[in-house]
Amino acid sequence: MPSATSCSKGPNPWWNSTLYFKNLRRFWPIWGSYGVILLLVPLTFLLTWLDRNSSLTADLAAQDLLGFVSPMGLILSAVWSIISAMAVFSYLYNSRSVQLYHALPIRREGLYLTGYLSGLSFLVLPLAAVFLFTLGVEAVSDTLMLWPLLQWLIAQVCFALFFYSFASFCALFVGHIAALPVFYGILNILAFGMYQLISELFRQFVYGYYSWPAMSALAQWLSPFIVLWREGGVRPGEDGGYFFTGLAITLLYAQAGLALAALGLLVYRTRPLETAGDVVAVKWVRPVFKYGVAFCAAVTLGIFLHELFRSLLPGGMWPMLGLMLLGGLIGYFAAEMLLRKTFRVFRRGWKGALALCLALTASALVMNNDLIGFNRAPSRYDVVSVILDGPYTLPSDSASHFGMYLTEDEDIEAVLSLHRAIARDQKMLIERNNSRPGDVYYDVYLPDSPGRTLATSMTVYFDYELADGSRLTRAYDLQLYTTDLDAPDSVASLLNSIVNDPDRMEEQYFYAVAEQDAFDSLAEASVNNVYNPETQTYYNVNVGSEADRNALLSAVRSDLAAGRLGRRYLFDDQARSDTCYLADLNLTFFRTVTETDSYGQAREHDWSTTVTIGLQSTATDTIACLEKLGLIDENHQLVTHTEDYLRSSGEPGAADTVQMEESSTEAVDDGPQAEVIPLD
């Protein structure tokens, strides 16, 4: 039978009250069960009030009421909305019932509006009844709070309006009732899921991809359930009382629900009647469904299989692409079977499958070879600031994880030069990451060791703030070799110069202290791994007085400013082993801070942070101060990594190589002032 867009006109072709009340009577378990669950709100108030002998305060009642909105009220609205839509539009999924309904003297617009308002009533009418009942309970318990109760009602009605409109909109695109909840659930989080899949796809093929902030924000706004769950909460108001934090967003989504309801009317007017029983009822949506399923299957199965067999697969683009093509073909033909309702789809569907494979291959080649200039560094004139983060450097102390917020022209230009070098050498860097060489060592590089290539792997993050207010983020996995340092324009050399800028060294160590603006005192100071040659053991030594701690801090700051302390090493090489001591200096800063909690109350608590600085043989002022304070002497020595290795190797005379560092500063005559604590 040919589909029709309207039926013969009756007394009121836009509305049928008989059908409306029939839906209310027929599907009473839906709105009845929803109302019973909502009654838990006033009943909880009543029982709490009785249990506390009328001591239930309005503020406590408001918190409990608004706390029901999210997540419980949100979940109820989302679930009962799809149940209501499945009920009132169930006639669309059976060929006999759809013909019967469209033979009634009502226009299609009337059928849609009557069904839509019937299902919406299943949600709104119980809310209105519970609102009035709760108002009465509050009056009886002397905890009347009209504004929080109105917020509850507005939020719940907005939830119902959006989710039910969205469920009704989905109901018009499917031809099988079992497909409706599946489509509804998937579409609620589809944007967020697609963003995650696309991001993972980019990470596999696009060197340097880290995130796409604009796309992430759009994906979250197109995932209403996630946004409403995240934004929902209860906060104290500035003038007292409590309010629901997500009220403005729920109103925004309610308006989107009205727009979806209007679009649903347009779709219903042209929906073919003979598509009842099909998975997808609207013709132009079928290719979107088919290729959407194929793409999701390609990325999901491709990544899953690649991770499952990672140890067996070579690096590079082609293994990942092959697994994606396999997953895409599975998804494509599975979608074809659902649409055609037959398993015989290979002969007619091979052209579309070939087009899918060609599109996936072309996309992978474009991404992998950076044909769109993804890794091109931004122009200096477009960059307001940049955060460089990620490189792990030696020695292992508070500055090992390099992270710096840079705004000066010279600093930004240095970072941009590093970015340009990575873009220039990206093919070589990708090949290094894919090759997984077996001759990479992380041992101490000693003079008597056989020659070998020393390499290190790290991830470097660039986060640019651009002049137009947007952000540009990149993350590069780097495998660097010591031989790279021979070339001044290499990635390793440029990175090495940035992490060893003396102007930023002190900030690297004392960043946490500077963030507090001030500190009350340097509460503790100690040096660990101090060597005693007599017992051949390592000790911790503590600085006793506040004056000594402040003197040591001044010496440390002097060496950091001069570049004699804080030297960073990308590689655990000979220079690092000869320069860095096993000993670390620990400085603990203390202060009392006042913070405002989430309820607007000021609270004081103790704050402390410990800065660890790896001691180095070039730090003349610090070593001299340690000697003057009696923290190091002939029985408490600083030992470099090379000296420790030679001593522990048991070579003849190796123990004699551990000596005191020479210093031009004389030791005090009154003996050591440090408290010596043996290591456990």
VMD Tcl script that draws the C-alpha trace (Angstrom):
set ca {
  {0.00 0.00 0.00}
  {1.45 3.43 -0.89}
  {2.30 5.58 2.10}
  {0.17 8.64 2.73}
  {1.01 11.85 4.49}
  {-2.45 12.49 5.92}
  {-5.79 10.88 6.55}
  {-9.29 12.23 6.00}
  {-10.22 15.16 8.15}
  {-12.45 14.80 11.17}
  {-13.92 17.29 13.63}
  {-10.42 18.19 14.90}
  {-7.69 16.76 12.65}
  {-4.90 18.18 14.88}
  {-5.98 16.55 18.14}
  {-7.90 13.53 19.37}
  {-8.86 13.57 23.03}
  {-10.22 10.02 22.85}
  {-6.83 8.69 21.77}
  {-5.13 10.81 24.42}
  {-7.18 9.44 27.32}
  {-6.98 5.94 25.88}
  {-3.19 6.17 26.07}
  {-3.41 7.35 29.68}
  {-5.64 4.41 30.63}
  {-3.80 1.85 28.54}
  {-0.33 2.70 29.76}
  {-1.13 3.60 33.37}
  {1.64 1.31 34.77}
  {4.21 3.66 33.22}
  {3.08 6.92 34.81}
  {1.90 5.08 37.92}
  {5.29 3.50 38.63}
  {7.02 6.81 37.90}
  {4.78 8.62 40.37}
  {5.28 5.97 43.07}
  {9.05 6.34 42.84}
  {8.78 10.13 42.96}
  {6.69 9.85 46.13}
  {9.83 8.70 47.90}
  {10.86 12.37 48.08}
  {8.03 13.68 50.31}
  {7.83 10.40 52.22}
  {11.52 10.68 53.07}
  {10.91 14.20 54.40}
  {7.98 13.04 56.46}
  {9.77 10.05 57.98}
  {12.88 12.12 58.71}
  {10.79 14.80 60.39}
  {8.99 12.23 62.54}
  {12.24 10.47 63.44}
  {13.93 13.71 64.53}
  {10.96 14.92 66.59}
  {10.23 17.87 64.31}
  {13.89 18.99 64.30}
  {14.29 18.74 60.52}
  {15.65 22.09 59.36}
  {14.73 23.77 56.09}
  {18.36 23.80 54.93}
  {18.71 20.05 55.47}
  {15.42 19.42 53.69}
  {16.52 21.62 50.76}
  {19.80 19.74 50.44}
  {18.00 16.39 50.37}
  {15.41 17.62 47.88}
  {17.85 19.15 45.40}
  {20.21 16.24 45.85}
  {17.49 13.99 44.43}
  {17.53 15.85 41.10}
  {20.91 14.49 40.07}
  {21.67 11.70 39.67}
  {18.45 9.93 40.73}
  {15.98 12.29 39.05}
  {18.12 12.45 35.92}
  {18.28 8.67 35.60}
  {14.54 8.29 36.19}
  {13.72 10.86 33.50}
  {16.06 9.28 30.97}
  {14.71 5.74 31.55}
  {10.98 6.55 31.79}
  {11.22 8.83 28.74}
  {12.25 6.00 26.45}
  {9.66 3.69 28.01}
  {6.94 6.28 27.37}
  {8.04 6.85 23.77}
  {8.13 3.11 23.10}
  {4.56 2.84 24.41}
  {2.82 5.69 22.61}
  {4.60 5.16 19.26}
  {4.53 1.35 19.34}
  {1.89 1.31 16.58}
  {4.55 2.50 14.09}
  {6.42 -0.80 14.28}
  {3.65 -3.17 13.15}
  {2.27 -3.02 9.61}
  {-1.33 -3.77 10.67}
  {-1.45 -1.24 13.52}
  {0.24 1.51 11.52}
  {-2.34 1.12 8.74}
  {-5.17 1.15 11.29}
  {-4.02 4.33 13.05}
  {-3.49 6.16 9.79}
  {-6.97 5.25 8.65}
  {-8.44 7.31 11.50}
  {-9.94 10.74 10.66}
  {-6.88 12.53 12.02}
  {-4.06 14.16 10.13}
  {-0.55 12.84 10.65}
  {0.16 15.98 12.59}
  {-2.70 15.15 14.92}
  {-1.50 11.59 15.48}
  {1.98 12.83 16.27}
  {0.88 15.63 18.63}
  {-1.61 13.40 20.44}
  {0.96 10.65 20.92}
  {3.71 13.10 21.87}
  {1.63 14.90 24.49}
  {0.32 11.58 25.84}
  {3.82 10.33 26.57}
  {4.90 13.68 27.98}
  {1.92 13.60 30.33}
  {3.17 10.27 31.70}
  {6.11 12.25 33.14}
  {4.77 15.74 33.84}
  {1.49 14.87 35.58}
  {3.16 12.70 38.28}
  {5.69 15.50 38.83}
  {2.88 18.02 39.38}
  {1.09 15.68 41.80}
  {4.23 14.96 43.80}
  {5.05 18.68 43.88}
  {1.71 19.48 45.53}
  {2.02 16.55 47.93}
  {5.56 17.55 48.89}
  {4.43 21.12 49.46}
  {1.85 19.80 51.90}
  {4.42 17.63 53.71}
  {6.73 20.62 54.08}
  {3.94 22.71 55.50}
  {3.08 20.02 58.06}
  {6.74 19.56 59.07}
  {7.28 23.34 59.30}
  {10.08 23.19 56.69}
  {8.36 25.11 53.91}
  {10.89 25.94 51.16}
  {9.07 27.00 48.03}
  {12.08 28.06 45.94}
  {14.09 24.79 46.33}
  {10.90 22.85 45.57}
  {10.29 24.96 42.47}
  {13.89 24.31 41.39}
  {13.24 20.59 41.79}
  {10.07 20.79 39.69}
  {11.67 22.94 36.96}
  {14.71 20.68 36.69}
  {12.64 17.50 36.54}
  {10.22 18.92 33.96}
  {13.17 20.08 31.84}
  {14.72 16.63 32.07}
  {11.45 15.06 30.99}
  {10.95 17.55 28.17}
  {14.39 16.96 26.68}
  {14.75 13.20 27.09}
  {11.19 12.41 26.06}
  {11.46 14.68 23.00}
  {14.74 13.03 22.10}
  {13.23 9.55 22.55}
  {10.23 10.52 20.38}
  {12.57 11.90 17.73}
  {14.49 8.61 17.67}
  {11.22 6.66 17.52}
  {10.44 8.13 14.09}
  {13.68 6.92 12.48}
  {13.45 3.26 13.45}
  {10.98 0.65 12.24}
  {11.47 -1.94 14.97}
  {10.62 -1.40 18.63}
  {13.67 -3.34 19.82}
  {15.94 -0.94 17.91}
  {14.50 2.16 19.59}
  {16.13 1.84 23.07}
  {19.40 0.83 21.41}
  {19.43 3.90 19.16}
  {18.29 6.12 22.04}
  {21.03 4.92 24.39}
  {23.77 5.11 21.77}
  {22.78 8.55 20.48}
  {22.78 9.95 24.02}
  {26.52 9.36 24.27}
  {27.40 9.00 20.57}
  {29.23 12.32 20.28}
  {31.37 11.62 23.32}
  {32.10 8.09 22.13}
  {32.92 9.26 18.61}
  {35.33 11.84 20.00}
  {37.10 9.12 21.98}
  {37.30 6.87 18.90}
  {38.54 9.66 16.63}
  {41.09 10.73 19.23}
  {42.39 7.18 19.51}
  {42.50 6.93 15.71}
  {44.55 10.13 15.53}
  {46.91 8.84 18.22}
  {47.56 5.78 16.09}
  {48.24 7.62 12.84}
  {48.94 11.30 13.59}
  {52.32 11.86 15.17}
  {52.00 14.50 17.88}
  {48.24 14.32 18.43}
  {47.25 14.80 22.07}
  {43.80 16.38 22.20}
  {41.37 18.53 20.25}
  {39.86 20.97 22.77}
  {37.21 22.46 20.46}
  {36.03 19.03 19.34}
  {36.05 17.79 22.93}
  {33.84 20.67 24.08}
  {31.41 20.10 21.20}
  {31.28 16.35 21.88}
  {30.41 16.94 25.52}
  {27.59 19.35 24.70}
  {26.20 16.81 22.21}
  {26.20 14.16 24.96}
  {23.34 15.52 27.11}
  {23.23 12.79 29.73}
  {26.94 13.22 30.48}
  {26.68 17.02 30.66}
  {23.61 17.01 32.91}
  {25.17 14.42 35.19}
  {28.38 16.46 35.45}
  {26.72 19.84 35.99}
  {24.10 18.68 38.48}
  {24.84 19.46 42.12}
  {23.79 21.36 45.22}
  {25.61 24.51 46.35}
  {24.98 27.05 49.11}
  {23.78 30.44 47.90}
  {25.58 33.69 48.62}
  {22.53 35.00 50.48}
  {21.85 31.74 52.27}
  {19.87 28.69 51.27}
  {20.78 26.18 48.56}
  {20.39 26.00 44.81}
  {20.70 23.43 42.03}
  {23.81 24.24 39.99}
  {22.60 22.75 36.70}
  {19.35 24.69 36.41}
  {20.49 26.98 33.58}
  {21.80 24.04 31.53}
  {18.62 22.02 32.03}
  {16.61 25.00 30.71}
  {18.89 25.12 27.67}
  {18.40 21.43 26.96}
  {14.64 21.82 27.45}
  {14.65 24.33 24.59}
  {16.60 21.81 22.52}
  {13.89 19.28 23.37}
  {11.22 21.58 21.96}
  {13.27 21.93 18.76}
  {13.55 18.14 18.49}
  {9.78 17.83 18.96}
  {9.21 20.24 16.06}
  {11.70 18.36 13.86}
  {9.97 15.13 14.78}
  {6.74 16.50 13.41}
  {8.42 17.21 10.06}
  {9.88 13.70 9.94}
  {6.55 12.09 10.83}
  {4.78 13.84 7.94}
  {7.01 12.07 5.38}
  {7.75 8.79 7.15}
  {6.88 5.83 4.85}
  {4.30 3.53 6.42}
  {5.60 0.41 4.70}
  {8.92 0.59 6.60}
  {7.34 -0.87 9.76}
  {9.59 -3.71 10.91}
  {12.78 -2.25 9.37}
  {15.73 -1.35 11.57}
  {15.96 2.11 9.95}
  {12.69 3.53 8.67}
  {13.88 6.73 6.95}
  {15.63 6.11 3.64}
  {18.26 8.86 3.75}
  {19.39 7.75 7.23}
  {20.30 4.23 6.04}
  {23.70 5.07 4.47}
  {24.54 7.16 7.56}
  {23.74 4.17 9.74}
  {25.66 1.73 7.54}
  {28.88 3.70 7.22}
  {28.65 4.92 10.79}
  {28.56 1.33 12.05}
  {31.41 0.43 9.69}
  {33.60 3.30 10.92}
  {32.94 2.58 14.61}
  {33.69 -1.11 14.05}
  {36.87 -0.28 12.11}
  {38.29 1.90 14.87}
  {37.05 -0.15 17.83}
  {37.99 -3.60 16.53}
  {41.19 -2.30 14.93}
  {42.46 -0.77 18.16}
  {41.34 -3.75 20.25}
  {43.07 -6.29 18.01}
  {46.18 -4.12 17.72}
  {46.50 -3.90 21.51}
  {45.78 -7.62 21.87}
  {48.51 -8.65 19.42}
  {50.87 -5.69 19.92}
  {53.82 -7.87 20.93}
  {53.48 -9.94 17.73}
  {53.05 -7.08 15.28}
  {55.72 -4.86 13.75}
  {55.53 -1.12 14.21}
  {54.29 1.33 11.64}
  {51.03 2.21 9.95}
  {50.26 -0.90 7.92}
  {49.50 -3.47 10.67}
  {47.09 -1.05 12.31}
  {45.48 -0.18 8.97}
  {45.03 -3.85 8.09}
  {43.22 -4.53 11.37}
  {41.05 -1.47 10.86}
  {40.06 -2.65 7.38}
  {39.11 -6.03 8.84}
  {36.97 -4.40 11.54}
  {35.41 -2.00 9.01}
  {34.37 -4.83 6.68}
  {32.82 -6.74 9.57}
  {30.83 -3.67 10.64}
  {29.83 -2.79 7.07}
  {28.40 -6.18 6.17}
  {26.75 -6.56 9.59}
  {24.93 -3.25 8.99}
  {23.97 -4.40 5.49}
  {22.44 -7.58 6.89}
  {20.39 -5.57 9.40}
  {19.15 -3.16 6.75}
  {18.34 -5.77 4.11}
  {17.19 -8.43 6.62}
  {19.17 -11.12 4.81}
  {22.62 -12.72 4.96}
  {23.04 -12.48 1.19}
  {24.68 -9.08 1.07}
  {28.19 -9.77 -0.24}
  {27.35 -9.68 -3.96}
  {25.43 -6.41 -3.77}
  {27.53 -4.75 -1.09}
  {31.09 -5.26 -2.34}
  {31.21 -1.85 -4.06}
  {30.38 -0.02 -0.84}
  {32.88 -2.17 1.05}
  {35.57 -1.30 -1.49}
  {34.76 2.41 -1.14}
  {35.05 2.08 2.65}
  {38.47 0.41 2.39}
  {39.74 3.06 -0.02}
  {38.50 5.87 2.26}
  {40.15 4.32 5.34}
  {43.43 3.77 3.48}
  {43.48 7.30 2.07}
  {42.74 8.77 5.50}
  {45.51 6.72 7.12}
  {48.05 7.82 4.48}
  {47.11 11.47 4.87}
  {47.36 11.31 8.66}
  {50.51 9.21 8.84}
  {52.44 11.35 6.34}
  {51.14 14.62 7.79}
  {49.98 15.85 4.39}
  {47.86 18.55 6.05}
  {50.77 20.02 8.05}
  {49.40 18.98 11.43}
  {52.79 19.24 13.13}
  {53.64 22.64 11.75}
  {54.62 24.96 14.60}
  {52.37 28.01 15.03}
  {53.56 31.46 14.11}
  {55.28 33.43 16.84}
  {52.77 36.26 16.37}
  {49.89 33.87 17.15}
  {51.34 32.55 20.43}
  {50.53 34.33 23.69}
  {52.03 31.71 26.02}
  {53.11 28.10 26.00}
  {53.36 25.30 28.53}
  {56.21 22.86 27.87}
  {55.90 19.70 29.89}
  {56.92 16.08 29.95}
  {60.68 15.56 29.66}
  {62.03 13.45 32.50}
  {65.59 14.46 33.25}
  {68.29 13.43 35.69}
  {69.08 13.66 38.58}
  {65.84 12.30 40.02}
  {64.62 15.18 42.18}
  {61.93 17.85 42.26}
  {62.94 19.19 38.82}
  {62.98 15.82 37.05}
  {59.51 16.28 35.57}
  {60.06 19.40 33.53}
  {57.05 21.67 33.24}
  {57.14 25.39 32.58}
  {54.67 28.15 31.77}
  {56.45 30.56 29.42}
  {55.39 34.04 28.29}
  {58.66 35.80 27.41}
  {59.53 36.21 23.72}
  {62.90 34.50 24.05}
  {61.46 31.51 25.88}
  {58.56 31.09 23.43}
  {60.95 31.28 20.47}
  {63.13 28.56 22.02}
  {60.08 26.29 22.36}
  {58.97 27.04 18.80}
  {62.47 26.15 17.54}
  {62.17 22.81 19.30}
  {58.72 22.27 17.78}
  {60.02 23.09 14.28}
  {62.88 20.62 14.72}
  {60.44 17.87 15.71}
  {58.26 18.66 12.66}
  {61.35 18.60 10.43}
  {62.60 15.26 11.80}
  {59.22 13.62 12.40}
  {59.80 10.84 9.87}
  {63.04 9.84 11.57}
  {61.46 10.08 15.03}
  {58.51 7.93 13.95}
  {60.87 5.30 12.52}
  {62.79 5.24 15.80}
  {59.59 4.70 17.78}
  {58.44 1.93 15.44}
  {61.76 0.10 15.26}
  {61.95 -0.66 19.00}
  {65.75 -1.20 18.88}
  {67.21 -3.76 21.21}
  {70.49 -1.93 21.80}
  {69.04 0.79 24.02}
  {70.64 0.94 27.48}
  {69.82 2.90 30.60}
  {72.91 1.88 32.63}
  {75.63 4.18 33.97}
  {78.08 4.88 31.17}
  {81.55 4.18 32.59}
  {85.00 4.62 31.00}
  {85.83 0.93 31.10}
  {82.49 -0.20 29.66}
  {82.36 -1.39 26.05}
  {81.16 1.22 23.52}
  {77.44 1.27 23.04}
  {74.67 3.69 22.09}
  {72.93 5.27 25.07}
  {69.32 6.33 24.37}
  {66.36 7.62 26.30}
  {62.63 7.78 25.59}
  {60.32 10.54 26.74}
  {57.14 12.38 25.83}
  {57.18 16.15 25.32}
  {53.93 18.15 25.55}
  {53.29 21.55 23.93}
  {50.25 23.53 25.06}
  {49.95 26.87 23.26}
  {47.57 29.68 24.14}
  {46.88 31.49 20.88}
  {45.94 35.11 20.28}
  {42.38 34.22 19.25}
  {41.77 32.55 22.63}
  {42.02 28.96 21.39}
  {44.54 26.35 22.49}
  {46.86 24.18 20.44}
  {48.16 20.99 22.05}
  {50.72 18.48 20.80}
  {52.44 15.48 22.41}
  {55.52 13.84 20.88}
  {57.07 10.51 21.82}
  {60.81 11.01 21.39}
  {63.60 8.47 21.34}
  {66.85 10.39 21.59}
  {70.47 9.24 21.37}
  {73.57 10.76 22.92}
  {75.01 11.23 19.45}
  {72.16 13.66 18.71}
  {73.81 16.17 21.05}
  {76.64 16.62 18.54}
  {74.29 18.53 16.20}
  {73.34 21.96 17.64}
  {70.04 22.06 15.73}
  {68.92 18.56 16.68}
  {65.87 17.89 18.84}
  {68.06 16.62 21.68}
  {70.33 19.69 21.63}
  {67.45 22.17 21.54}
  {65.64 20.37 24.34}
  {68.85 20.17 26.35}
  {69.36 23.93 26.09}
  {65.80 24.62 27.27}
  {65.91 22.38 30.34}
  {69.29 23.82 31.34}
  {68.45 27.51 31.17}
  {69.81 28.95 34.48}
  {67.14 31.68 34.50}
  {64.45 29.04 35.04}
  {66.34 26.65 37.30}
  {65.35 28.14 40.64}
  {61.71 28.40 39.57}
  {61.76 24.73 38.59}
  {62.70 23.71 42.10}
  {60.81 26.28 44.16}
  {57.67 26.52 42.04}
  {55.45 24.96 44.72}
  {56.84 27.37 47.30}
  {56.41 30.39 45.02}
  {52.79 29.41 44.35}
  {52.07 29.98 48.05}
  {53.42 33.56 47.73}
  {55.23 33.19 51.05}
  {56.17 30.58 53.64}
  {56.42 30.90 57.38}
  {59.63 28.94 57.79}
  {62.06 26.44 56.37}
  {60.97 23.83 58.87}
  {63.38 21.01 58.00}
  {66.52 20.43 55.95}
  {68.44 17.22 55.51}
  {70.92 15.47 53.22}
  {70.36 11.81 52.45}
  {72.80 9.18 51.15}
  {75.86 10.61 52.86}
  {78.64 7.99 52.81}
  {80.63 6.85 55.86}
  {83.87 5.18 54.62}
  {84.58 3.56 58.01}
  {81.33 1.60 58.14}
  {80.83 1.65 54.33}
  {77.19 2.65 54.84}
  {75.01 5.58 53.86}
  {73.37 7.97 56.33}
  {70.90 10.80 56.48}
  {72.05 14.01 58.19}
  {69.67 16.72 59.44}
  {70.35 20.43 59.84}
  {69.74 21.44 63.44}
  {69.03 25.16 63.76}
  {66.90 27.59 61.78}
  {69.91 29.83 61.12}
  {71.84 26.93 59.60}
  {68.88 25.99 57.42}
  {68.54 29.54 56.12}
  {72.29 29.74 55.43}
  {72.07 26.50 53.45}
  {69.07 27.80 51.51}
  {70.97 30.96 50.55}
  {73.89 28.87 49.28}
  {71.55 26.71 47.24}
  {69.87 29.74 45.66}
  {73.28 31.19 44.81}
  {74.39 28.02 43.00}
  {71.07 27.70 41.17}
  {71.23 31.28 39.93}
  {74.81 30.79 38.71}
  {74.03 27.48 36.99}
  {76.40 25.51 39.26}
  {73.52 23.45 40.70}
  {70.47 21.97 39.03}
  {72.14 20.89 35.81}
  {69.69 18.57 33.98}
  {70.77 15.53 32.00}
  {68.70 13.91 29.28}
  {70.91 10.80 29.40}
  {72.39 8.73 32.20}
  {75.83 9.18 30.64}
  {79.40 9.63 31.84}
  {79.03 13.37 32.46}
  {76.01 12.81 34.67}
  {77.70 9.98 36.60}
  {80.81 12.05 37.25}
  {78.92 15.20 38.28}
  {75.88 14.04 40.28}
  {76.17 12.77 43.83}
  {74.00 10.03 45.26}
  {73.13 12.55 47.98}
  {69.99 14.69 47.75}
  {69.20 17.83 49.69}
  {65.65 17.92 51.13}
  {64.14 21.28 52.13}
  {60.71 21.26 53.80}
  {58.78 24.54 53.88}
  {55.89 25.16 56.25}
  {53.08 27.68 56.62}
  {49.50 27.98 57.84}
  {46.98 28.73 55.08}
  {43.34 29.78 55.17}
  {41.02 28.35 52.53}
  {37.30 28.60 51.85}
  {35.48 25.28 51.55}
  {32.57 24.46 49.24}
  {30.12 25.76 51.86}
  {31.78 29.19 52.02}
  {33.41 28.65 55.42}
  {37.02 29.70 56.10}
  {39.23 26.95 57.47}
  {42.87 26.99 58.51}
  {45.22 24.10 57.97}
  {48.93 23.48 57.94}
  {50.64 23.42 54.57}
  {54.05 21.99 53.85}
  {56.03 21.01 50.80}
  {59.39 19.35 50.38}
  {61.85 20.36 47.66}
  {64.43 17.71 46.74}
  {67.60 18.85 44.98}
  {70.17 16.41 43.64}
  {73.60 17.61 44.81}
  {76.30 18.06 42.17}
  {80.07 18.49 42.38}
  {79.88 21.89 40.65}
  {77.73 23.43 43.43}
  {80.65 25.16 45.20}
  {78.62 27.42 47.50}
  {76.36 24.61 48.67}
  {79.24 22.20 49.31}
  {81.16 24.89 51.15}
  {78.15 25.60 53.34}
  {77.67 21.90 54.09}
  {81.30 21.68 55.17}
  {81.03 24.80 57.30}
  {77.95 23.44 59.03}
  {79.74 20.14 59.67}
  {77.30 18.13 57.60}
  {80.09 16.61 55.52}
  {83.58 15.74 56.66}
  {86.00 12.83 56.41}
  {83.39 10.52 57.97}
  {80.42 11.93 56.03}
  {81.27 12.15 52.36}
  {79.45 12.97 49.15}
  {79.89 10.22 46.57}
  {79.24 10.49 42.82}
  {77.51 7.72 40.89}
  {80.80 6.81 39.21}
  {82.62 6.55 42.54}
  {79.85 4.46 44.03}
  {79.91 2.10 41.05}
  {83.66 1.67 41.22}
  {83.54 1.05 44.96}
  {80.72 -1.48 44.77}
  {82.32 -3.27 41.79}
  {85.07 -4.59 44.09}
  {87.93 -3.50 41.85}
  {91.37 -3.26 43.55}
  {91.82 0.19 45.04}
  {88.32 1.20 44.11}
  {87.48 2.11 47.70}
  {90.27 4.67 47.71}
  {88.59 6.62 44.92}
  {85.88 7.89 47.27}
  {87.30 11.12 48.61}
  {86.11 14.34 50.11}
  {85.42 17.13 47.66}
  {88.00 19.88 47.97}
  {86.71 23.22 49.15}
  {88.26 26.61 49.71}
  {86.11 27.12 52.79}
  {87.61 25.98 56.10}
  {85.58 23.78 58.40}
  {84.52 25.12 61.79}
  {86.50 24.11 64.87}
  {83.61 23.28 67.20}
  {82.80 19.99 65.48}
  {79.79 18.71 63.58}
  {76.43 20.36 64.25}
  {74.33 17.84 62.38}
  {72.14 15.11 63.74}
  {73.20 11.84 62.09}
  {70.47 9.27 61.45}
  {71.39 5.82 60.01}
  {69.34 4.70 57.04}
  {66.92 1.86 57.71}
}
mol new
graphics top color blue
foreach p $ca { graphics top sphere $p radius 0.5 }
foreach p [lrange $ca 0 end-1] q [lrange $ca 1 end] { graphics top cylinder $p $q radius 0.2 }
display resetview
